[in-house]
Amino acid sequence: MTIRTRLSLWYAAVMFIALMVMGVLLYEQLVIEPRDEAREHPENEALELTQAHNHPERHATEQAEEQDDFEDVTTIVLWCALPAGLLALAGGWWLMRKSLAPVAGLTQAARRITSRNLAERLPRSHNRDEFDQLTEVFNDMLGRLDGSFQRIREFTLHASHELKTPLTILHGEFETALREEHLPAPRREQLLSQLDEVKRLSKIVDALTLLTKADAGQLRLEQNPLRLDELVHDAFDDAQILAGPRGVTVELPACEEVTVLGDRHRLRQLLLNLADNAIKYNQPRGSVALSLRRVDGLAELTVTNTGPGIPPEVLPRVFDRFFRGDASHNSDENGCGLGLSIAQWIISAHRGDIKIESASGQPVTVTVHLPLCP
C-alpha cells in the first residue's frame, strides 16, 4: 500500500468520525436538550399533558414538530455535511497527491541509478523543503559512492598494469627453462604446471583490465556492418576443435544470413566465450548446439548444451564477477568467473540482451538478441 493510499484512508476515517460527531451534536442540540428542559419544569409538562388531553390536535402537532426536528438533523447531515465531507476528502486526496508527487519522481530517478551512471544526480526543486533536503542528501551519497567506485577502478587498472610485467617475465622464463634438452621429466612437469598457472593469471589480469576499462568508459567499439552468420561459422569450427579432446559433439542446426552493426573482434570474443563455456561445463559425451535465426526483427543466437544445469538460486547471479556456481566448483575446470561478465558487457555495448534458461539436471540455453543492421 502506498503512502498516498494510506493517508487517504486515514483522512477518510477522520472525516467520517467528524460527520458522526457533528450529527450527534446537532441531534442533541435540536432534540435532546428541548426535552430535558421540559422535564426540568414539571408544571409545564403537566400543563402540556392537560393541553394534550383537552386539545389532542395540538399535541399531535407538537409530536409532528419533534419528528420534523429529527428529520431536519438528518437532512443537514445528508445534504450539507456529507457533500462537504466528500469535497474535503477529494481536496485532501488532491493535496496529498500534489505533495507526494516529488516522492514518485525521486523514486523513478533513483531507480535508474546504477553502478554505471553514478555521476548522474537526482533532480532537485531547490525550495528547501523536506523532499529537497532528502534529494540533496541522496546526491551527496551518490557523489561519495561515485568517488569510491572511481578509486576501485583506478586501483584495479593500476594493479592489472603492474601485474602484467612480472607475469610476462615469468612466462618467458618458464618457456626458456622448458627448452633445455636434458631437463628431467618431473622438473618438466613442474614447469608446465607453473606455466599453466601463469597463463591463467594472465587471462584473469586481461579480463579485469577489459572490464575495468569498460566500466570507466575507456573502451570504444567499432560500429561496422558485418555478417554475424560468418562469425558463427568460424566459432563453430573453433568449437569443434575445442570439443574434440572432451568427446563433446558440436552441432549447427540453423545459421541464417544475418547482418548486424558491431565490432568484429568483440563479437567473435563473445561467440568463443559462450561456446567454450558450453563445452567445458557439459556432461561427459554431451553435445552443444549453436543456432542463429531472425526473430521479430532481431538476430537471435542460441547456445545450448547438455550440461548439469544451473540451480534456480544460482541463476540470477551467473553474470556477477568472480561468481562461480556449484557446477563450476564441483568440476575440474579452472575458470575465474569473468567470462559471462565480459559477454554481458559486449552484448550491452551492442544494444542487445542476453538471458540464460536452465534448471538442475536440465539443458542450459543461452539466448542472445542483437539488433539487425538497418
TORSEMAR-895890 format. One record per residue (C-alpha): x, y, z. Coordinates in steps of 0.02 Angstrom, whole numbers, plus 50000, padded with zeros to 5 digits. Layout:
<recs>
X, Y, Z
...
</recs>
This chain:
<recs>
50000, 50000, 50000
50070, 50169, 49950
50086, 50316, 50068
49957, 50412, 49965
49828, 50273, 49985
49865, 50253, 50170
49847, 50440, 50203
49686, 50447, 50101
49610, 50307, 50204
49661, 50392, 50366
49590, 50556, 50304
49426, 50471, 50255
49413, 50390, 50427
49440, 50558, 50511
49307, 50641, 50403
49183, 50500, 50439
49210, 50517, 50626
49190, 50707, 50611
49024, 50686, 50520
48961, 50565, 50652
49009, 50684, 50792
48926, 50830, 50703
48765, 50730, 50679
48762, 50680, 50862
48791, 50860, 50919
48653, 50926, 50806
48531, 50795, 50866
48573, 50835, 51046
48555, 51022, 51016
48390, 51015, 50924
48302, 50866, 51004
48379, 50807, 51167
48405, 50975, 51252
48224, 51037, 51224
48160, 50877, 51302
48275, 50896, 51453
48216, 51075, 51479
48036, 51018, 51476
48074, 50885, 51607
48156, 51013, 51721
47988, 51109, 51733
47856, 50982, 51784
47721, 51115, 51787
47750, 51146, 51604
47744, 50959, 51574
47579, 50946, 51673
47513, 51092, 51578
47563, 51009, 51416
47476, 50849, 51469
47318, 50944, 51513
47325, 51035, 51348
47357, 50873, 51259
47203, 50798, 51345
47095, 50948, 51310
47168, 50984, 51138
47227, 50820, 51060
47254, 50901, 50892
47382, 51022, 50969
47476, 50876, 51050
47483, 50787, 50884
47552, 50944, 50805
47692, 50954, 50934
47739, 50773, 50906
47746, 50807, 50722
47861, 50955, 50755
47979, 50843, 50855
47981, 50720, 50711
48018, 50864, 50592
48165, 50917, 50702
48240, 50742, 50689
48216, 50742, 50501
48295, 50915, 50493
48450, 50848, 50580
48458, 50702, 50461
48436, 50819, 50312
48576, 50933, 50372
48694, 50786, 50392
48649, 50705, 50224
48634, 50857, 50112
48756, 50978, 50192
48883, 50890, 50299
48906, 50738, 50186
48941, 50836, 50025
49056, 50950, 50123
49146, 50796, 50189
49162, 50720, 50015
49227, 50885, 49948
49353, 50895, 50089
49404, 50714, 50056
49431, 50748, 49870
49527, 50906, 49910
49632, 50815, 50037
49670, 50675, 49914
49721, 50802, 49780
49827, 50895, 49908
49915, 50735, 49961
49944, 50686, 49780
50017, 50856, 49744
50126, 50850, 49900
50189, 50673, 49869
50223, 50696, 49682
50408, 50734, 49716
50423, 50565, 49802
50365, 50474, 49644
50487, 50573, 49538
50627, 50541, 49661
50589, 50355, 49662
50593, 50342, 49471
50754, 50441, 49460
50837, 50337, 49596
50783, 50175, 49511
50881, 50225, 49355
51043, 50247, 49453
51163, 50100, 49440
51348, 50074, 49465
51373, 50127, 49284
51294, 50300, 49298
51335, 50358, 49474
51387, 50526, 49402
51204, 50568, 49373
51111, 50667, 49505
50930, 50666, 49561
50828, 50820, 49510
50802, 50949, 49647
50663, 51078, 49671
50776, 51197, 49769
50630, 51254, 49877
50720, 51190, 50034
50576, 51083, 50093
50598, 50909, 50167
50597, 50822, 49998
50726, 50942, 49927
50838, 50912, 50077
50817, 50724, 50058
50865, 50738, 49874
51019, 50837, 49923
51069, 50700, 50045
51045, 50567, 49910
51151, 50666, 49787
51290, 50684, 49916
51282, 50497, 49945
51292, 50464, 49758
51444, 50578, 49749
51532, 50479, 49885
51487, 50314, 49801
51548, 50378, 49633
51713, 50428, 49710
51731, 50257, 49792
51695, 50166, 49630
51818, 50278, 49538
51955, 50236, 49663
51916, 50050, 49648
51926, 50059, 49458
52089, 50156, 49465
52163, 50030, 49586
52110, 49884, 49477
52182, 49965, 49321
52347, 50007, 49405
52360, 49836, 49486
52323, 49748, 49322
52450, 49853, 49232
52584, 49820, 49362
52548, 49632, 49363
52570, 49614, 49175
52758, 49645, 49179
52807, 49512, 49309
52686, 49387, 49231
52764, 49416, 49060
52937, 49391, 49134
52884, 49230, 49222
52803, 49166, 49064
52964, 49195, 48965
53075, 49115, 49100
52967, 48959, 49108
52969, 48939, 48920
53157, 48963, 48918
53179, 48832, 49053
53070, 48709, 48956
53186, 48722, 48806
53329, 48637, 48899
53371, 48472, 48817
53421, 48371, 48970
53277, 48427, 49083
53215, 48287, 49198
53036, 48232, 49170
52975, 48278, 49347
53052, 48451, 49329
52971, 48473, 49158
52801, 48427, 49228
52825, 48551, 49368
52873, 48690, 49248
52725, 48652, 49135
52607, 48663, 49284
52683, 48828, 49337
52671, 48894, 49158
52486, 48848, 49153
52456, 48945, 49313
52547, 49096, 49244
52440, 49089, 49087
52284, 49078, 49194
52338, 49229, 49296
52373, 49324, 49136
52197, 49287, 49073
52122, 49348, 49237
52225, 49508, 49229
52174, 49539, 49048
51990, 49509, 49090
51999, 49627, 49239
52082, 49760, 49134
51948, 49743, 49000
51802, 49755, 49122
51880, 49900, 49218
51910, 49999, 49060
51733, 49961, 49004
51663, 50024, 49170
51767, 50182, 49155
51706, 50211, 48977
51882, 50197, 48906
51838, 50066, 48775
51762, 50115, 48610
51688, 49982, 48499
51686, 49990, 48310
51515, 50003, 48230
51531, 49921, 48060
51407, 49813, 47963
51463, 49632, 47974
51395, 49460, 47935
51357, 49378, 48101
51325, 49210, 48018
51506, 49207, 47957
51567, 49234, 48136
51452, 49094, 48195
51526, 48976, 48064
51701, 49022, 48122
51652, 48995, 48305
51575, 48827, 48256
51739, 48770, 48178
51838, 48826, 48331
51713, 48743, 48448
51735, 48577, 48358
51922, 48587, 48389
51895, 48628, 48573
51765, 48491, 48594
51869, 48353, 48513
51976, 48306, 48665
51824, 48306, 48777
51715, 48196, 48668
51581, 48331, 48654
51479, 48343, 48494
51452, 48517, 48421
51306, 48548, 48302
51247, 48695, 48198
51064, 48657, 48156
51023, 48832, 48091
51127, 48980, 48034
51029, 49109, 47936
51113, 49253, 47846
51112, 49399, 47968
51198, 49568, 47961
51223, 49670, 48119
51311, 49830, 48163
51455, 49798, 48282
51635, 49760, 48324
51700, 49602, 48239
51835, 49568, 48368
51718, 49585, 48519
51578, 49484, 48439
51700, 49346, 48396
51760, 49351, 48576
51579, 49335, 48633
51546, 49183, 48523
51705, 49094, 48577
51668, 49132, 48759
51493, 49059, 48751
51548, 48907, 48651
51695, 48874, 48767
51582, 48881, 48920
51456, 48765, 48839
51594, 48638, 48803
51684, 48649, 48970
51531, 48639, 49081
51449, 48491, 48996
51407, 48311, 49030
51531, 48177, 48975
51498, 48138, 48792
51372, 48279, 48789
51326, 48395, 48647
51323, 48580, 48606
51206, 48663, 48481
51232, 48834, 48403
51096, 48919, 48303
51068, 49090, 48225
50898, 49149, 48165
50798, 49306, 48128
50661, 49326, 48258
50546, 49478, 48270
50668, 49592, 48181
50816, 49538, 48288
50962, 49420, 48269
50935, 49279, 48393
51086, 49173, 48439
51060, 49021, 48550
51192, 48909, 48628
51125, 48751, 48709
51222, 48614, 48797
51179, 48456, 48892
51267, 48515, 49048
51217, 48476, 49227
51108, 48631, 49232
51109, 48783, 49345
51010, 48783, 49508
50872, 48916, 49517
50952, 49002, 49666
51115, 49022, 49570
51042, 49076, 49402
51015, 49263, 49447
51200, 49280, 49493
51284, 49199, 49344
51333, 49369, 49272
51414, 49429, 49434
51601, 49449, 49426
51703, 49308, 49503
51545, 49212, 49542
51552, 49027, 49508
51404, 48913, 49538
51408, 48741, 49616
51430, 48659, 49445
51591, 48757, 49422
51656, 48719, 49596
51624, 48534, 49577
51711, 48521, 49408
51892, 48515, 49363
51885, 48673, 49258
51992, 48819, 49311
51876, 48962, 49271
51888, 49131, 49355
51705, 49186, 49345
51732, 49332, 49224
51682, 49257, 49057
51495, 49290, 49070
51526, 49464, 49140
51628, 49504, 48984
51494, 49427, 48873
51360, 49532, 48955
51462, 49691, 48930
51492, 49652, 48745
51306, 49623, 48717
51256, 49780, 48812
51382, 49881, 48711
51295, 49818, 48554
51123, 49867, 48624
51070, 49686, 48642
51017, 49572, 48783
51063, 49401, 48850
50971, 49278, 48958
51006, 49103, 49024
50872, 48972, 49049
50910, 48816, 49149
50864, 48707, 49296
50954, 48573, 49395
50980, 48421, 49286
50911, 48509, 49131
50998, 48578, 48974
51067, 48754, 48982
51012, 48877, 48847
51094, 49045, 48822
50994, 49164, 48711
51068, 49324, 48639
50970, 49456, 48544
51058, 49587, 48438
50980, 49723, 48330
50995, 49698, 48143
51093, 49818, 48036
50972, 49948, 47965
</recs>
